[in-house]
């Protein structure tokens, strides 16, 4: 259609040009028999100029129409890409799996009263085989030994997979606390005014937390007896008897110190016997245990 329209316009322009070229000079163009030839020629020239102007105007209009047709008929293509989003696949394990954000103990039951059977490290993965009734503990296969199942506290846990089919596990009976500790002579403290105290090292190797202790010591050479009890576990400097620290209790696995009252004579080279008692409550109450040691400072 665009080509046909342009040919039509150009043809019209061509016809106008041909008509202008057919104008002739001569007597035939003179109107009237008695007209002055000079006037006739001037009239003919004026008509030619007018025809030329008309041709120029027609040509200009034809060119404008051609340009307009070119602008109108030129197709414009707009490319609109069609993007299909890349599907995102979420991996769902066949069995529930758990990881922890912080290293967490795995125990024989839900709580610190139960023994530690293993540890799940941060980022480590374990298979979940059960849950507590409140879903605050997960029963897992211990990664270091999958034959062992243990209870994992869920505070730091992230579980992936369907847990709706997990069985609810009833906690085992709370184990009976084991009361135990070890004691050993540590050093002799030189106190001001030439007095001497004896320091002992205590290790809590049971599952009971010790809150108070008592030291009853006898110098078998001088027969001097010293007795004192404390609601904390004190660590004195060996020179000057200055207090370094005082632990309020000894939790399972913790190590602390205690001291006797000062003796009036240096016990170095003397046979000493001492009984150390620890108790689960302040004021030497609750569950108590005694250990007797003999030594020579």
C-alpha positions in Angstrom: 0.0 0.0 0.0 2.9 2.3 0.8 4.5 1.9 -2.7 1.2 2.4 -4.5 0.4 5.7 -2.6 3.9 7.1 -3.3 3.5 6.2 -7.0 0.2 8.0 -7.2 1.5 11.2 -5.5 4.6 11.3 -7.7 2.5 10.7 -10.8 0.3 13.7 -9.9 3.4 15.8 -9.6 4.6 14.6 -13.0 1.3 15.6 -14.7 1.5 19.1 -13.2 5.1 19.5 -14.5 4.0 18.3 -18.0 1.1 20.8 -18.1 3.4 23.6 -17.2 5.9 22.7 -19.9 3.1 22.7 -22.6 2.7 26.5 -22.2 3.7 28.1 -25.6 5.0 31.5 -26.6 3.2 33.1 -29.6 0.3 34.9 -31.0 -2.1 32.1 -30.0 -1.5 33.2 -26.3 -2.6 36.8 -27.1 -6.1 37.6 -26.1 -7.9 40.0 -28.5 -6.8 41.1 -32.0 -5.9 44.6 -31.2 -3.9 43.9 -28.0 -0.4 45.4 -27.7 2.1 42.5 -28.2 4.2 43.7 -25.3 1.2 43.6 -22.9 0.4 40.2 -24.3 3.9 38.9 -23.6 3.9 40.3 -20.1 0.5 38.7 -19.5 1.9 35.3 -20.8 5.0 35.6 -18.6 2.8 36.3 -15.5 0.7 33.2 -16.3 3.9 31.1 -16.6 5.3 32.4 -13.3 1.9 31.7 -11.6 1.9 28.1 -13.1 5.5 27.5 -12.0 4.6 28.6 -8.4 1.6 26.3 -8.5 3.8 23.4 -9.6 6.3 24.2 -6.9 3.5 24.3 -4.3 2.1 21.0 -5.6 5.5 19.4 -5.5 6.2 20.6 -2.0 2.8 19.2 -0.9 3.5 15.9 -2.6 6.9 15.6 -0.8 5.2 16.4 2.5 2.6 13.8 1.9 5.2 11.3 0.9 7.2 11.9 4.1 4.0 11.7 6.2 3.1 8.4 4.4 6.6 7.1 5.2 6.2 8.1 8.8 2.7 6.6 9.1 3.4 3.4 7.2 6.7 2.5 8.8 5.9 -0.3 11.2 7.3 -0.1 14.7 8.3 -3.3 16.5 8.4 -3.4 20.3 10.3 -6.4 21.7 8.8 -7.6 25.0 10.9 -10.4 26.4 8.9 -13.1 28.2 10.9 -14.4 31.1 10.0 -17.6 32.8 11.2 -17.6 36.5 13.7 -20.3 37.4 11.9 -22.7 39.7 13.3 -23.0 43.3 13.6 -26.4 44.7 13.5 -27.0 48.5 15.2 -30.2 49.6 13.0 -32.2 52.1 14.8 -35.1 53.7 13.0 -38.5 53.8 13.5 -38.5 57.6 13.6 -35.5 60.0 17.1 -34.2 60.5 18.3 -31.8 63.2 21.2 -29.3 63.5 22.1 -26.9 66.3 23.4 -23.4 66.2 25.4 -23.9 69.4 27.1 -27.0 70.8 24.5 -28.9 72.8 24.8 -31.9 75.1 22.8 -35.0 74.3 21.6 -36.7 77.5 20.0 -39.9 78.7 16.9 -37.8 79.4 15.4 -34.3 79.3 17.4 -32.2 81.7 20.7 -31.7 83.5 19.8 -34.4 86.0 20.5 -36.9 83.3 23.9 -38.2 82.2 25.6 -36.7 79.2 25.9 -39.4 76.5 27.4 -37.2 73.8 27.6 -33.8 72.1 26.1 -32.4 68.9 28.4 -29.7 67.6 27.2 -26.6 65.8 26.3 -27.3 62.2 26.5 -31.1 62.8 23.5 -33.1 61.5 21.7 -35.9 63.3 18.7 -38.1 62.5 15.6 -37.4 64.6 13.7 -40.6 65.8 11.3 -39.1 68.4 10.2 -36.1 70.4 9.1 -35.2 73.9 5.4 -34.5 74.6 6.1 -30.8 74.7 8.4 -30.9 71.6 11.1 -29.1 73.6 13.4 -32.1 73.3 14.3 -34.2 70.3 15.4 -37.8 70.5 18.2 -38.3 68.0 20.8 -40.9 66.9 24.1 -39.7 68.2 26.3 -38.9 65.1 29.5 -40.3 66.8 27.7 -43.6 67.6 24.3 -44.0 65.8 23.5 -47.0 68.0 23.0 -44.6 70.9 19.8 -42.5 71.1 19.8 -39.5 73.4 17.7 -36.4 74.3 18.7 -33.1 72.6 17.4 -29.9 74.1 15.5 -28.0 71.4 16.5 -24.5 72.3 19.3 -24.3 69.7 17.9 -26.9 67.4 16.6 -26.6 63.8 14.6 -29.5 62.5 14.1 -30.1 58.8 11.5 -32.6 57.5 8.1 -33.9 58.6 7.9 -34.4 62.3 4.2 -35.2 62.5 4.9 -38.9 62.4 7.5 -38.9 65.2 6.6 -41.0 68.3 6.3 -39.2 71.6 8.9 -40.7 73.9 8.3 -40.9 77.7 11.3 -39.8 79.7 13.2 -42.4 81.7 13.2 -42.1 85.6 15.4 -39.4 86.9 18.7 -40.9 88.0 19.6 -40.9 91.7 22.2 -38.2 92.2 25.7 -39.6 92.9 27.3 -37.8 95.8 31.1 -37.9 95.5 34.2 -35.8 95.8 38.0 -36.1 96.1 40.3 -34.1 98.4 44.0 -33.6 98.5 46.6 -31.5 100.4 47.5 -28.4 98.3 49.9 -26.2 100.3 50.7 -24.5 103.6 49.8 -20.8 103.8 52.0 -18.4 105.8 49.7 -16.1 107.5 50.6 -12.8 109.3 51.9 -12.9 112.9 53.6 -16.3 112.1 50.5 -18.5 111.9 50.0 -21.2 109.3 46.9 -22.5 107.5 46.6 -25.6 105.4 44.9 -25.4 101.9 43.1 -28.4 100.3 42.0 -29.0 96.7 38.5 -30.4 96.3 37.2 -32.0 93.1 33.4 -32.6 92.7 33.3 -35.9 90.7 29.7 -36.6 91.4 26.3 -35.3 90.3 25.4 -33.3 93.5 26.3 -29.7 93.8 28.2 -28.9 97.1 27.2 -25.7 98.9 29.2 -25.7 102.2 32.3 -27.4 103.6 34.1 -28.0 106.9 37.8 -28.6 107.7 38.8 -30.4 110.9 42.6 -30.7 111.1 45.0 -32.0 113.8 48.8 -31.6 114.0 49.8 -35.0 115.4 53.2 -33.6 116.6 51.9 -30.6 118.6 48.3 -32.1 119.1 46.9 -28.8 118.1 43.4 -29.1 116.6 41.8 -26.6 114.3 38.1 -26.6 113.1 36.2 -24.3 110.8 33.3 -24.4 108.3 32.4 -22.2 105.3 29.4 -21.5 103.1 31.8 -21.1 100.2 35.0 -22.6 98.8 37.9 -20.2 99.5 41.2 -19.9 97.8 43.9 -18.1 99.9 47.3 -16.9 98.8 50.1 -19.2 100.0 52.0 -16.2 101.2 50.1 -13.8 103.5 46.9 -15.7 103.6 45.2 -13.1 101.3 41.9 -14.2 99.9 42.1 -14.8 96.1 38.6 -16.1 95.3 35.5 -17.6 96.9 33.2 -19.9 94.9 29.7 -20.0 96.3 29.4 -23.7 95.4 31.1 -26.6 93.6 29.0 -27.9 90.7 29.5 -31.4 89.2 33.0 -31.5 87.6 34.1 -28.3 89.2 37.3 -27.9 91.2 37.7 -25.5 94.2 39.7 -24.9 97.4 39.2 -24.8 101.1 41.5 -24.0 104.1 41.8 -24.9 107.7 42.2 -22.3 110.5 45.7 -21.2 111.1 48.0 -23.2 113.3 50.3 -21.5 115.8 53.4 -23.4 114.7 54.7 -24.2 111.3 53.3 -27.7 110.4 56.1 -28.4 107.9 57.5 -31.9 108.6 54.6 -32.7 111.0 52.1 -35.5 110.5 48.7 -34.0 109.8 45.3 -35.6 109.7 42.3 -33.8 108.4 38.6 -34.6 107.8 36.9 -32.5 105.1 33.1 -32.6 105.0 31.0 -31.2 102.1 27.2 -30.7 102.1 24.6 -30.0 99.5 23.1 -27.0 101.5 24.5 -24.0 103.2 25.1 -24.2 107.0 26.4 -27.8 106.6 23.0 -29.2 105.9 21.4 -31.5 103.3 23.4 -34.4 101.9 26.9 -34.5 103.4 30.0 -36.6 102.8 33.3 -36.9 104.7 36.8 -37.6 103.5 39.8 -38.0 105.8 43.3 -37.5 104.5 46.7 -37.9 106.2 49.9 -36.1 104.9 53.1 -34.4 105.9 53.5 -30.8 104.6 
